[in-house]
Amino acid sequence: MATSSQGIAFSFNGSPASEIRGLSWSVGGGYTMGRSVGYLPEAGSVSIQSLGAISTAIWGVLGTLTITGGGMALSVTAVCTNVSASATLNGVTVYGAEFSIIT
């Protein structure tokens, strides 16, 4: 049975996002072997689109990223790698942010 995506909540460093329009995450990446230990240089990524403004002040910040609801549960340490905004004439502005998961 399909999982409804209603009721999704997102926060980064305790600050919630409002009016979420889209959200995706992917965990995993290339497992690399170091000299004596394995590590994940890319542990995954998270992307969010919102109708509520996302501040550029979060760009480059490391913090706790938490997603709840809608079958999207995730709580990880991440760094914000990109903040964006796009608009169409007589439309609405859509804000976005991308995060890299840190292990």
C-alpha angles and dihedrals in degrees: 000000000000121000115233114233093212120120098031115160125191131190136171118197088347095305112119125219117231131216096011111205100176138000134180136169137183126192122199137043142167113338108217128194116225126192094289107352140046121237141173112238088185111032095174144289143251127206127189134184119195140174088214115082118266114207120234086221089085092062109115093009121134116214150123115300117198130185123181135176135026094062090292100108113159135148117183145141109259144165123225107240102174140019120189144172130197133181141180125213110275089359133097131280115248117203124203141186134186127204135193115218113233123208 
